[in-house]
């Protein structure tokens, strides 16, 4: 802890994704237990520009804030990889269905 630091650190993360994916990401990273320390403020919103996450904490808690941001980024990465895999799987299934449909004709 840094003694004597005053003020607030505010960090905004923007993940530029289509609205549908932004909503899915928001649901994937939002914790089941919404309780957080009273000094930590986290706001998330799915917008037309993408997923916006804001983290705000007192400067004396900067290390804790950084740990929180690192965790959010890890969760986002995992969720994005999952969405990517689902999209690839859906595309593959569609292609296979189109091929099998054209063979049956």
N, CA, C and O of each residue as an XYZ file, in Angstrom:
420
protein
N       0.841     -1.171      0.000
C       0.000      0.000      0.000
C       0.888      1.236      0.000
O       1.889      1.301      0.713
N       0.504      2.210     -0.809
C       1.273      3.442     -0.914
C       0.712      4.471      0.064
O      -0.419      4.932     -0.086
N       1.501      4.819      1.050
C       1.063      5.759      2.071
C       1.114      7.178      1.519
O       2.083      7.560      0.864
N       0.092      7.939      1.778
C       0.076      9.336      1.387
C      -0.523      9.614      0.022
O      -0.735     10.778     -0.319
N      -0.802      8.591     -0.771
C      -1.411      8.827     -2.080
C      -2.874      9.180     -1.910
O      -3.603      8.508     -1.180
N      -3.293     10.209     -2.567
C      -4.688     10.626     -2.539
C      -5.209     10.623     -3.963
O      -4.449     10.787     -4.918
N      -6.461     10.442     -4.091
C      -7.075     10.493     -5.407
C      -7.646      9.150     -5.801
O      -7.726      8.218     -5.001
N      -8.040      9.082     -7.057
C      -8.724      7.903     -7.578
C      -8.086      7.513     -8.905
O      -7.694      8.371     -9.697
N      -7.990      6.229     -9.132
C      -7.576      5.733    -10.440
C      -8.832      5.210    -11.130
O      -9.627      4.483    -10.534
N      -8.994      5.582    -12.366
C     -10.142      5.146    -13.146
C      -9.629      4.591    -14.463
O      -8.900      5.268    -15.187
N     -10.010      3.361    -14.772
C      -9.550      2.697    -15.985
C     -10.756      2.235    -16.776
O     -11.682      1.635    -16.230
N     -10.736      2.517    -18.063
C     -11.830      2.124    -18.934
C     -11.297      1.146    -19.972
O     -10.332      1.435    -20.679
N     -11.938     -0.011    -20.053
C     -11.612     -1.014    -21.063
C     -12.750     -1.033    -22.072
O     -13.918     -1.085    -21.687
N     -12.427     -0.992    -23.337
C     -13.440     -1.082    -24.382
C     -13.074     -2.241    -25.293
O     -11.993     -2.264    -25.883
N     -13.982     -3.200    -25.403
C     -13.793     -4.341    -26.291
C     -14.712     -4.107    -27.479
O     -15.933     -4.199    -27.353
N     -14.133     -3.807    -28.620
C     -14.916     -3.471    -29.814
C     -15.464     -4.744    -30.457
O     -14.778     -5.425    -31.220
N     -16.697     -5.035    -30.132
C     -17.372     -6.215    -30.657
C     -18.780     -5.812    -31.079
O     -19.295     -4.799    -30.606
N     -19.413     -6.584    -31.960
C     -20.809     -6.307    -32.312
C     -21.702     -6.401    -31.065
O     -21.356     -7.091    -30.106
N     -22.855     -5.706    -31.078
C     -23.728     -5.678    -29.896
C     -24.099     -7.058    -29.340
O     -24.119     -7.252    -28.124
N     -24.387     -8.002    -30.213
C     -24.772     -9.344    -29.752
C     -23.623    -10.009    -28.972
O     -23.844    -10.622    -27.928
N     -22.420     -9.878    -29.488
C     -21.251    -10.445    -28.808
C     -20.943     -9.686    -27.524
O     -20.522    -10.283    -26.533
N     -21.150     -8.373    -27.539
C     -20.914     -7.570    -26.330
C     -21.814     -8.041    -25.191
O     -21.372     -8.164    -24.049
N     -23.075     -8.301    -25.512
C     -24.014     -8.782    -24.492
C     -23.595    -10.150    -23.976
O     -23.662    -10.413    -22.775
N     -23.162    -11.023    -24.881
C     -22.714    -12.362    -24.471
C     -21.477    -12.261    -23.582
O     -21.377    -12.966    -22.578
N     -20.541    -11.394    -23.942
C     -19.340    -11.202    -23.122
C     -19.708    -10.669    -21.740
O     -19.168    -11.113    -20.726
N     -20.618     -9.727    -21.714
C     -21.046     -9.142    -20.448
C     -21.612    -10.214    -19.525
O     -21.294    -10.249    -18.336
N     -22.442    -11.077    -20.069
C     -23.014    -12.156    -19.258
C     -21.936    -13.150    -18.813
O     -21.999    -13.695    -17.711
N     -20.959    -13.374    -19.675
C     -19.908    -14.345    -19.360
C     -18.972    -13.858    -18.256
O     -18.506    -14.657    -17.444
N     -18.694    -12.558    -18.222
C     -17.721    -12.074    -17.238
C     -18.359    -11.543    -15.967
O     -17.673    -11.354    -14.963
N     -19.663    -11.300    -15.995
C     -20.326    -10.740    -14.814
C     -20.344    -11.814    -13.719
O     -20.799    -12.934    -13.953
N     -19.859    -11.476    -12.549
C     -19.808    -12.479    -11.472
C     -21.200    -12.817    -10.946
O     -22.109    -11.987    -10.968
N     -21.346    -14.061    -10.469
C     -22.609    -14.467     -9.849
C     -22.816    -13.694     -8.556
O     -23.925    -13.268     -8.236
N     -21.726    -13.523     -7.823
C     -21.761    -12.787     -6.565
C     -21.341    -11.355     -6.868
O     -20.171    -11.083     -7.135
N     -22.292    -10.462     -6.826
C     -22.004     -9.082     -7.228
C     -21.410     -8.248     -6.109
O     -21.249     -7.038     -6.266
N     -21.086     -8.853     -5.002
C     -20.504     -8.067     -3.917
C     -19.027     -7.829     -4.201
O     -18.299     -8.737     -4.604
N     -18.611     -6.609     -3.987
C     -17.203     -6.257     -4.127
C     -16.870     -5.323     -2.976
O     -17.769     -4.788     -2.328
N     -15.598     -5.127     -2.723
C     -15.235     -4.223     -1.623
C     -15.867     -2.846     -1.846
O     -16.022     -2.415     -2.989
N     -16.224     -2.168     -0.781
C     -16.886     -0.863     -0.922
C     -16.025      0.188     -1.618
O     -16.557      1.151     -2.169
N     -14.734      0.021     -1.600
C     -13.842      0.999     -2.224
C     -13.671      0.783     -3.729
O     -13.113      1.640     -4.414
N     -14.146     -0.353     -4.251
C     -13.975     -0.701     -5.655
C     -15.295     -0.528     -6.404
O     -16.328     -1.056     -5.993
N     -15.246      0.210     -7.497
C     -16.430      0.406     -8.331
C     -16.155     -0.180     -9.702
O     -15.161      0.153    -10.348
N     -17.052     -1.060    -10.142
C     -16.936     -1.655    -11.470
C     -18.272     -1.447    -12.183
O     -19.332     -1.806    -11.670
N     -18.194     -0.866    -13.364
C     -19.385     -0.669    -14.183
C     -19.146     -1.348    -15.530
O     -18.089     -1.193    -16.143
N     -20.145     -2.098    -15.972
C     -20.058     -2.751    -17.274
C     -21.286     -2.382    -18.079
O     -22.381     -2.230    -17.536
N     -21.091     -2.239    -19.382
C     -22.215     -1.909    -20.246
C     -21.933     -2.411    -21.661
O     -20.843     -2.218    -22.201
N     -22.931     -3.053    -22.243
C     -22.848     -3.455    -23.639
C     -23.461     -2.329    -24.467
O     -24.643     -2.017    -24.325
N     -22.650     -1.724    -25.330
C     -23.111     -0.614    -26.165
C     -22.999     -1.003    -27.628
O     -22.515     -2.087    -27.953
N     -23.447     -0.120    -28.508
C     -23.320     -0.421    -29.937
C     -21.860     -0.401    -30.389
O     -21.520     -0.985    -31.418
N     -20.995      0.271    -29.618
C     -19.563      0.291    -29.941
C     -18.834     -0.936    -29.413
O     -17.755     -1.277    -29.897
N     -19.414     -1.596    -28.430
C     -18.784     -2.764    -27.843
C     -19.049     -2.856    -26.357
O     -19.958     -2.208    -25.839
N     -18.263     -3.652    -25.680
C     -18.378     -3.821    -24.240
C     -17.483     -2.792    -23.557
O     -16.290     -2.699    -23.847
N     -18.072     -2.025    -22.651
C     -17.331     -0.995    -21.924
C     -17.296     -1.390    -20.455
O     -18.337     -1.631    -19.842
N     -16.098     -1.454    -19.899
C     -15.918     -1.791    -18.485
C     -15.099     -0.675    -17.855
O     -14.033     -0.319    -18.358
N     -15.595     -0.128    -16.762
C     -14.878      0.915    -16.038
C     -14.589      0.420    -14.624
O     -15.473     -0.084    -13.931
N     -13.349      0.573    -14.219
C     -12.916      0.189    -12.879
C     -12.389      1.446    -12.196
O     -11.566      2.172    -12.756
N     -12.865      1.692    -10.994
C     -12.443      2.878    -10.249
C     -12.096      2.468     -8.822
O     -12.830      1.721     -8.175
N     -10.963      2.972     -8.349
C     -10.500      2.637     -7.001
C      -9.630      3.776     -6.470
O      -9.070      4.544     -7.252
N      -9.516      3.887     -5.152
C      -8.609      4.883     -4.585
C      -7.163      4.541     -4.955
O      -6.811      3.369     -5.082
N      -6.346      5.551     -5.122
C      -4.939      5.321     -5.487
C      -4.215      4.418     -4.500
O      -3.347      3.641     -4.897
N      -4.559      4.508     -3.230
C      -3.868      3.654     -2.258
C      -4.196      2.167     -2.454
O      -3.560      1.307     -1.844
N      -5.177      1.868     -3.295
C      -5.544      0.476     -3.611
C      -5.166      0.114     -5.045
O      -5.778     -0.773     -5.640
N      -4.176      0.784     -5.595
C      -3.830      0.617     -7.007
C      -3.431     -0.829     -7.341
O      -3.754     -1.320     -8.423
N      -2.752     -1.495     -6.449
C      -2.362     -2.893     -6.717
C      -3.586     -3.799     -6.782
O      -3.676     -4.668     -7.649
N      -4.519     -3.595     -5.873
C      -5.755     -4.382     -5.905
C      -6.545     -4.090     -7.173
O      -7.115     -4.996     -7.780
N      -6.576     -2.816     -7.571
C      -7.273     -2.442     -8.804
C      -6.620     -3.124    -10.007
O      -7.308     -3.608    -10.906
N      -5.303     -3.156    -10.011
C      -4.600     -3.809    -11.124
C      -4.902     -5.301    -11.159
O      -5.115     -5.864    -12.232
N      -4.923     -5.941    -10.005
C      -5.268     -7.366     -9.953
C      -6.667     -7.602    -10.505
O      -6.895     -8.565    -11.238
N      -7.600     -6.728    -10.156
C      -8.968     -6.839    -10.650
C      -9.003     -6.690    -12.164
O      -9.688     -7.453    -12.843
N      -8.280     -5.727    -12.695
C      -8.235     -5.505    -14.141
C      -7.596     -6.709    -14.836
O      -8.074     -7.138    -15.886
N      -6.534     -7.251    -14.267
C      -5.905     -8.449    -14.838
C      -6.906     -9.604    -14.911
O      -6.961    -10.321    -15.909
N      -7.695     -9.779    -13.848
C      -8.699    -10.848    -13.832
C      -9.763    -10.605    -14.899
O     -10.167    -11.535    -15.597
N     -10.212     -9.371    -15.024
C     -11.221     -9.049    -16.040
C     -10.684     -9.365    -17.431
O     -11.396     -9.933    -18.258
N      -9.433     -9.001    -17.690
C      -8.838     -9.272    -18.996
C      -8.721    -10.781    -19.237
O      -8.968    -11.248    -20.349
N      -8.352    -11.532    -18.222
C      -8.286    -12.994    -18.357
C      -9.659    -13.570    -18.684
O      -9.780    -14.416    -19.571
N     -10.700    -13.118    -17.973
C     -12.056    -13.597    -18.226
C     -12.508    -13.217    -19.632
O     -13.126    -14.020    -20.331
N     -12.197    -11.987    -20.044
C     -12.561    -11.539    -21.389
C     -11.884    -12.393    -22.454
O     -12.512    -12.792    -23.435
N     -10.606    -12.669    -22.252
C      -9.866    -13.487    -23.220
C     -10.507    -14.870    -23.351
O     -10.727    -15.360    -24.459
N     -10.799    -15.485    -22.220
C     -11.413    -16.817    -22.241
C     -12.791    -16.775    -22.903
O     -13.129    -17.658    -23.691
N     -13.573    -15.763    -22.590
C     -14.904    -15.643    -23.184
C     -14.816    -15.391    -24.685
O     -15.589    -15.961    -25.455
N     -13.881    -14.542    -25.107
C     -13.702    -14.281    -26.537
C     -13.271    -15.535    -27.285
O     -13.751    -15.798    -28.387
N     -12.376    -16.304    -26.695
C     -11.936    -17.556    -27.325
C     -13.106    -18.530    -27.440
O     -13.240    -19.223    -28.449
N     -13.946    -18.587    -26.419
C     -15.121    -19.467    -26.458
C     -16.087    -19.030    -27.554
O     -16.581    -19.862    -28.316
N     -16.359    -17.724    -27.638
C     -17.246    -17.221    -28.689
C     -16.680    -17.518    -30.075
O     -17.410    -17.880    -30.998
N     -15.368    -17.359    -30.200
C     -14.722    -17.632    -31.477
C     -14.889    -19.105    -31.858
O     -15.175    -19.423    -33.012
N     -14.709    -19.991    -30.892
C     -14.835    -21.426    -31.168
C     -16.270    -21.791    -31.525
O     -16.501    -22.582    -32.440
N     -17.226    -21.225    -30.813
C     -18.639    -21.486    -31.120
C     -18.964    -21.022    -32.532
O     -19.666    -21.711    -33.272
N     -18.455    -19.860    -32.902
C     -18.684    -19.332    -34.244
C     -18.074    -20.239    -35.310
O     -18.700    -20.508    -36.335
N     -16.860    -20.703    -35.065
C     -16.205    -21.611    -36.020
C     -16.967    -22.929    -36.126
O     -17.157    -23.453    -37.224
N     -17.401    -23.461    -34.989
C     -18.168    -24.714    -34.997
C     -19.483    -24.551    -35.756
O     -19.862    -25.426    -36.534
N     -20.179    -23.435    -35.535
C     -21.448    -23.184    -36.223
C     -21.230    -23.074    -37.726
O     -22.020    -23.592    -38.515
N     -20.154    -22.396    -38.117
C     -19.843    -22.248    -39.538
C     -19.553    -23.611    -40.169
O     -19.997    -23.899    -41.280
N     -18.807    -24.436    -39.448
C     -18.463    -25.767    -39.951
C     -19.717    -26.626    -40.109
O     -19.872    -27.323    -41.111
N     -20.605    -26.575    -39.125
C     -21.847    -27.352    -39.182
C     -22.691    -26.890    -40.369
O     -23.249    -27.715    -41.093
N     -22.785    -25.579    -40.569
C     -23.564    -25.041    -41.686
C     -22.991    -25.507    -43.023
O     -23.733    -25.893    -43.926
N     -21.664    -25.467    -43.138
C     -21.029    -25.918    -44.384
C     -21.281    -27.398    -44.625
O     -21.543    -27.812    -45.754
N     -21.201    -28.203    -43.553
C     -21.443    -29.643    -43.692
C     -22.896    -29.920    -44.092
O     -23.166    -30.807    -44.901
N     -23.832    -29.146    -43.513
C     -25.237    -29.315    -43.859
C     -25.481    -28.935    -45.316
O     -26.239    -29.604    -46.019
N     -24.838    -27.862    -45.764
C     -24.996    -27.445    -47.164
C     -24.421    -28.487    -48.111
O     -25.000    -28.759    -49.162
N     -23.277    -29.076    -47.743
C     -22.679    -30.111    -48.582
C     -23.548    -31.361    -48.616
O     -23.762    -31.937    -49.683
N     -24.039    -31.776    -47.485
C     -24.858    -32.985    -47.447
C     -26.205    -32.745    -48.119
O     -26.781    -33.680    -48.675
N     -26.717    -31.533    -48.083
C     -27.962    -31.198    -48.761
C     -27.805    -31.209    -50.267
O     -28.709    -31.632    -50.986
N     -26.658    -30.746    -50.748
C     -26.436    -30.727    -52.201
C     -26.153    -32.131    -52.723
O     -26.432    -32.418    -53.887
N     -25.604    -33.014    -51.885
C     -25.353    -34.395    -52.296
C     -26.653    -35.173    -52.358
O     -26.816    -36.034    -53.222
N     -27.589    -34.883    -51.449
C     -28.850    -35.610    -51.393
C     -29.741    -35.258    -52.576
O     -30.625    -36.043    -52.920
N     -29.545    -34.119    -53.203
C     -30.400    -33.699    -54.318
C     -30.132    -34.438    -55.552
O     -30.775    -34.191    -56.571
